[in-house]
Amino acid sequence: IIGTLCSSHMHGRGYVKNGDANAASYIRREFQKIGLSPYTPDYYQPFGIRVNTFPGAMSLKINGKSLIAGRDFMIDPSSGGYSGKIEPFYVPLHALAHNNIDSLLAVAKGKVLIIDTRLLHGFNANDKAGVNSNLNKLFAPLISSIKAVIELTDEKLSFGISSVAYAIPYFRVRALACPDTILEVSINVRNQ
């Protein structure tokens, strides 16, 4: 049973490619085989799920170089959409740890924030908490002065799902996929 539910036919049991429906049908058949009484007449218990999705192609270019989704970058599942070229604004990590971000946002208005989090492992617990708190504030609904956020990381890229959508896109980018100096960022992302 575990092998079947984890097989490629189930597509991760997610909503993409009907993996959830495939898994539900399989589980129903297994329940029927062993004579388990259904909770509902057809064994199914419907529920709704709202998911922020990214239909169509998306692109992220840095200094004119196209990055590859899933290899070079991962978009945060809560990201909003945006299309256009944006000037970067580098944010020192210590500034996120210790400062109120209101003044930072005023200076970075209309730009994409570039935040290199590779040095975060060297921060103490209070500084890490300050960085995380200020990062979360960047995506508050009332803050629309910045156009996007790019977090440079050397950690594994992973994806999830979200039922909410930020006003702006947020990318986690493998630092090795970027040049040392980012001069221009082009983004094309549509979300629903």
Summary of the structure (lengths in Angstrom):
residues: 192
radius of gyration: 20.8
end to end distance: 34.5
largest distance: 65.9
contacts: 499
relative contact order: 0.22
helix: 33%
strand: 21%
